[in-house]
Amino acid sequence: MKSPGLLSLIITTLFAGLIVFTGAAAPSEPGDFTSDQFSKSGICSNCHGSSFGEWDGSMHSNADSDFFYQATLQEYGVAAEAQGLSPDFCSRCHTPIGVVSAEIPPLDGSHLSEVSKEGVQCDFCHSVAESEGIGNAPFVLEPGDVKWGNRPDTESASHETEAHEFYNESAYCGMCHNIYHPVNNLTLGATYTEWEESPYAEEGVNCQACHMTPGIIGFEENPGKAASTGPEREHVYTHHFVGANAFVTDVMGENRHEKRAIEYLQHAAELEVNAPDSTGPGESVEVEIKITNVGAGHKIPTGVTEDREMWLELTVNDSEGRELYHSGALDSAGKIDSGATIYHTVFADSGGKPTVKLWEAESILSDNRIGPKGSVVEKHSFVMPENASNPISTKAVLHYRSAPQEHIDKLFGEGAYNVPVIDMATYPEEEKTSTPGFGITGAIIALSLRITLRRRKK
C-alpha cells in the first residue's frame, strides 16, 4: 500500500493557515436543527453526478434502511426503553439528520423525514464543521448555504464553500467508526483506533486513501472533475465507501457495492502453508498455516465484530481423494464446526455469558482478530491412517461472513436470508467462490490473490 505522497503534501501545505480542528463547539444535539435545513442528495447530483452515483446504493446511503441494522435496532429499542438507555445511540451514526432534527425517537422511523431516511448522506457529511473527538458521532454541524470540503480553491455557483483540513484526516471517519457503550464506555468497535495504532498511520496512509479511491489496496489517483462545472483535477476522491459488507448489499440488490466488497475481502489476507507431501502410516502429520493481514489498515475483521466471522477451513486428502482431516466446515444449518478458530470479538454480559447484543456487553471475553500487517499461525495435526496412500494434498481456505447463519435465522426466521460466505484467500490459489447453499447469488469473477506457498517435503 502506498500513500498519496506528493498530492497529500500539496493539500496539507495549501491548508496551512486555514480553519483548524479546535474542538471549540459542543456536538450537535437533538432539536438543534430541523430536517428541512438539509438538502436531499438528489439535488447534489445536478452538479456532482459521479459522486452521487458512487454513493447511491452504498452502505452509507443505506445506513438507516439496512434491514439487518433495523432488526437489531428494534431489539435495542426494547432494551433501551426498559433500561433507560439513550434512544438515539445507534441512530446518531445511521440517521444523523433524524437525530439532530429530533425525529428519533421513535426508533421505528415513523417520524423520519425523507432526507433523514437517506442515512449518511451528502449534505450531512458536507455540513460537518468540526468534531469534538473520536467515537459515538461527536460531530458539530453547520447546515446552510456553506458546504464544507477539502479544497481551498473550490468555487460554486450553487452554494458557498469552506475548506477544512479535517476532511483529509482519518479522524473524520473516526467520528462514527469507533463505538463505545453509552453507559459503561466499553469499546464495542474501534476501526479508527486500530488504524491509528497501525504502520499505515505512521506512514501517512489515511482511511480515505483506501476507501475513497478507485484502488482496492492503497491510494490510486482518480483524475477528473469533482463537479460538472469544475476544473479538471489530478485526483477526485470517490464516494463508494466500500467495506466488507457483501451480505446486505447482495440482499438489497446493490450489486456494484457487493462486488467491490468482495474484491476488498479478497485482497485483505495472504496464506502461507507448510505441509508434508507424504508420510508413513501411523505417523503424525503436522500442518501450519500462516494468515497475514496484508491489505487492511485495521484489524480483520473490523467494526462491531461480535457477529462478523473469519475462519480457516483446512482439508487434507490422500492420493485417492479420501479425506484424512477436515477442520472449519459448515454443517447443513450453516454452523461452523466447533474445532475451528473463529476470528472475532466475544463480548460478555453482566453475568459473564457471551452475547451478540452490544447493549448487554460489559466486558470482552476474547478478541483474536489480526492487526494490520500482523500474522497468526494455526497448527493442525492428525495421524496418517494405515490405508492412506501418498502423496497427500492440502487445501486451505480463509472464509468470511457478516454474521452467523444461526443469528440471521433467529432474527428473520429460518430460510429468510442465506449469509454469503466469501473466500478471502485459498491454498492452492484458485478462483474465489461462495459456499453452496450459503453463497452469493449470481456469477462473480474473483480477482486473484498473491499467495505465498511453501511446502515441506518429508
N, C-alpha and C positions, 0 to 999 in steps of 0.2 A: 504494500500500500504506500502511495506517495502523497505528500501534502500538496496543497495548492501552490506552494512555493512563491514565485515572483508575484503572481496575482494577489495572493494573500498579503504579501509585503506592501504592495502598492495600495491596496484597500486600507490596510492598517495605517499607512502613512497619511492617506487622504483624510482619515477620520481624526487625526491629531487636532485637538482644539475644539472638536465638536462636543455635543452633549455626552456626558459620561454617565455611567451606571452608578447613581448616587444612593439609591435606596431611600430617598428623602420623603416619599409619599407612602401612604398606607395602601395595602392591597384593596382593589375594588370589591365592594360588598353588595349583597342583595339589596335592591332598591336604589342603588346609586344611579342607575340608568333605566331607560325603557327600551324595549326591543326595536321600536321604530327609529331609534338613533343609529341603528346599524343597517347597512345595505345588504340585500341578498346577493349571493355570489354571482348570480346570473348577470347582474349589472356590470360586474368587473370583467366579464367575458367579452364585453364590447370592445375593449382595448387589449385585454390580457387573455386572449383566446387560448394560447398554448398553455399557460399556467393553469387556467381554469380547466381545460381538458385533462391535464395531468392529475389535478386534484379531484375532479369529478369521479366518483366511484372508489376513491381511496378510503383507507380506514379512518383518515381524518374526516372525510366528508360523511362517513357512516358511523362516526363516533357515538352518536346517540341512537341511531336506528339499528345498530348491530344487535341481532336477535339474541346472541349469547350474552352480551352485556345486559340487555334488557331483562332477560330471565334472572340473571344474578342480581341486578338492581332491585327487582321486585322482592327477592328474598331478603336483600339488605333492608329494604323499606320496612318490612315487618319487624325485623330486629331493631331497626333504628327507633321505631315508634315505641317498642316495648322497653328498650334500654336507654332511651333518651339520647341517642346518637345524632350527630348532625345530619339532617336530611339531605343536604347538598354536598356531602363529602365526595361521592363519586361524580356527581353531575358537574362539579366545578371544572373538571377537565373534559367531560364528554359533551356538555352543552353549556359552555361558559356564558354565552349571552342569556340563556334561560335563567342562569343563577343570578347574574348581576341585575337582570330585569325583574327578579322576584317572581318568575313564572314556575320556579321549582321551590318548594313542593307545590302540588302533589307529585310524587315520583312516577305516576302512571302517564305523565306527559300530556294530560288532558288540557292543561293551561298553556302549553307551549305555542308560541307563535311560529310561523313558517320559517322565519330567519333563525330562530333558536333551534329548530329541528335540523338545521344544516351542520350541526356538530362543531368541529374545529374548522371554521370557515374563513374566507378571505378577509372580511372586514374586521373580524375579531383579531386575527393574527396581526393585521397591519394597523390596529388601534392600540397595541401594547406599547406604551410609552416607556415603561421600565418595569423592573421586578423587585420584589422585596426579598428575594433569596431563591433557594432551591427546594423543590418538592411541594406537593399539595397546592399547586397553582397560585402562587402569590403575585399574580400579575396586577399591574396598575394600568387601567385603560383610560384613553382619551379619545372616545369616538367623536366623529365630526368630519369636517372638510379636510383635515390634515391626515394623510396616510403615512405611516412610518415604514421605513425600509432600510436597506444597507448602502444605498448610493447617494453620495452628497451632490452629484451633478444632475439629478433627475428633475425634469420639468414636465408638467402635465397640464393640459387644458381643462381637465375634468375635476381635479382636486389639487390641494396644496400637498407638498411633500416635505418630510423631515427625515434626515439620516441619523442613525444611531448605531454605534459600533456593536451594541448588544446583539443586533441581528446577525452578526458574523460569529457569534460565540456559542459554544455548546451550552452555556448557561441558559440561553433562551429555551432550548429543548428541555433543560433540567427543571424548568418550572413544573412540568407535568410528568416527566419521566424519572422522577423519584417520588415514592409514595410512602407516607408514614401513617401509622394508625392514628385516628383522630383523638383517641383517649390516652393510650399508653405509649404512643410515639414509636412503637416498634417499626423497624424498617420492613415494609412489605414489598417494595420494588426499588431498585437502585441502579438503573441503567446509566444515569448520569455519573454517579459516583464510581461505578465500575470503569467507565471511560476515563474519568478524572485521575484515577489511580493506575492507569494503563500506560504502556510505552507510547501509544498513539498520542496521548495528551502531551507527553514530553516532547514528541516530535512535531507538535503543532497541527496534527490531523484532527479536525473537529468533526462533530456529528454531521454537519452539512456536507462535508467532503464525500461522505458515503451515501447519505440518504437524500441529497438534493443535487446529485449529478447523474449523468447517464450511466456511469460505470457501475459494475456490480461490486467490485472491491476497489476502494480508494477513489481519489479525485480524478475526474475526466472532464476536460473542457467541453463546454456546450455553447458554441458561438451562435449568435442570433440576436433577436430583439426581445426585450422584456415587455414592451408594449408595441402595438402595431404602428404607432406614430413615432416611436422612439428610435434612437440611433442603433446601428449595428454595434454589438459589443463582443468582446473577446470571450466572455463567459456569462451565461444566464443560468441561475440556479433553477433546477427542475422542481416540481411540486407533487411528485408521486408519493413521497414519504413512505416508501415501502419498508416493511419489516419482514416478519416470518409468517404472517397470517394467511395461509392458503386454505384455511377452513371456512372462515366467514366469507371471504371474497369468492370462494367457489359457490357456496350456497346462495349468495346474493347475486350471482351472475356477473361478478366483476372480474372477468377472465384476464384482462390485461394485468391487473394488480395481483391476481392469483399466480399467473405465470412468472411475474417478476419476483414474487415472494419465494417461489420455488428456486429460482435462479440464485437468490441471495443465500438460501439454505445450502444449496449445492456448491457454494464457494466459501463456506464458513469453516470447514474442517478437512483435515487430512488423516489418513490412516497409514501406519507402518505395521506390518505383520511379520513376526518372527516365528516360523513353524517348521517342523521337520517334513521332509518328503516321504520318509519311510521309517519304520521302526519294527522291532520284533514283537511277537505275541507275548502278552503279559507285561510288557514294558510300559512305563508311564510316558504319556505324550504331553509335552508342555507347549502351550501356545501363548504368545504375548502379543497384545495389540496396543499400540500407542495411538492415542487420539489427541490431535493437536488443533487448537483453535487458531487457524491461520488467517481468517478473513473478517472477524468481527472485532470491533473496537470496544466490546463489552463482553461479559460472560455469555457462554452459550449453555442453555437458553437464557434469555433475559426477560425483564419485565416482572409482572406478577406471576411467578413461576411455581405457584402451588399446584397448578393444573398442567402446565406445559411439561412435556416429557421428551427426553432424548435418551436413547439406549442403543446398546450394541447387540446385534444378533450374530452369533457365530455358529457355523455349521461345518463339520468335518465328515467327509465320506471316504470310503476305501475305493480301490480302482474299479470295483464293480458297481459303484453307486450306493452301496449300503451305508446308512447313516451311522456313524460312530459316536458323534457328540453333537448336541444341539442346545444352545442357550439363547434366550431372548425372543422366542417365538410367541406369536399371538394365538390364543385359543379361539374357538368358534364365536365367543362373545366379544372378542377384541381385547382381551385382557393379557397383559404381558406376563410371561411365566415368572414365578416368584424368585427364581435364582438369578435373574438378570439385574444388573445395576442400572437404576434409572437416575439420570442426572437432572435434578430439580431441587426445589426448596420444600422442606416439610415443616409446616407450622403446627404448633400445639395450642390447644385451648386452655382455659383456666385449670382444667383437670389433668393436663399433660397429655391428652389424647390428640392424635393427628386430626387436622381439619383443613378443608379446602375453602372454608368460609372465612375470608380475610378479616371480617369484623369480629370474629371469635378469637383471632390469633393473639396470644400473649407471650409466646416465645418461639424460638426456632429450634426444632429438633435436629435438623441436618440441612446442609447446603453443600453439595458436592459438584457444583457446576464448574465449568472450565473457563478460566480467565483469558483475557486477550494475550495471544502468543504463548499461552500455557498449554501443558500437556498432562495427561494421565495415562497410566499403563494398566490395562486389565490383564490378569493372568488366569488362564483356564487350563485344566488338566483332566485327563481321563486315561484309563488303562486300555491298551490295544487288545481287542478280543482275539481269541485263538484262531477264529475262522476268517479274520480280516485279511485282505490282500493289499500289498503295496503296489504302486505308490498311493499315498493318501493325499487328498485335496482339501484345502481350507478356503472357506468363504466367509467374509466378514462384511456386515452392512451396518452403518450408523444411521439410525432412524430418528425421525422427529414427528411429533403431532401436537396440536394445540391444546388438547385435553384428552383425558382417558375416555374411552367409549362408554364406560360404565357411568361416568358423571353426566355425559350428554344424555344417555338413556334415562337417567333419573330426572333430569331437568325437563325433557321434552317427550319422554315416552320411548320405549324400545322401537327401533326401526325408523324413527323420525329423521335422524341425520346419521350418516356414516362419517366419522372423522378421518380425513385423509392421512395416511402415513407416508411421509416423504423420505426417500433415501438420500441422505446428505452426502455420504461417501461410501464407496464399495471397494472390496478387495476380493478377487482381482477387479480392475476397473471395468465397468460396464455401464450401459445406459441406465439412468436412474428411473425407477418406476415407483408406483404406489402399490400398497399391498392389496391384492384382490379381495373384494368384499368390504374393504375399508378405505379404498383409494380414491384418487381424483378422477372424476368423470372426464371423458374426452382424452384424446391423444396429446401428450406433451412431449416435445422434443427436448430432452435434457442436455444441458451443457456438460462438457467433460470436466473432470476434476484432475488436478495434479495429485497423484497418489504415489508415494514412495514405497516400493516393495522390496523387502529384504527376506530372503528365505535361508534358513539354517539347515544345511544338509547333514544327515547323520549316517 
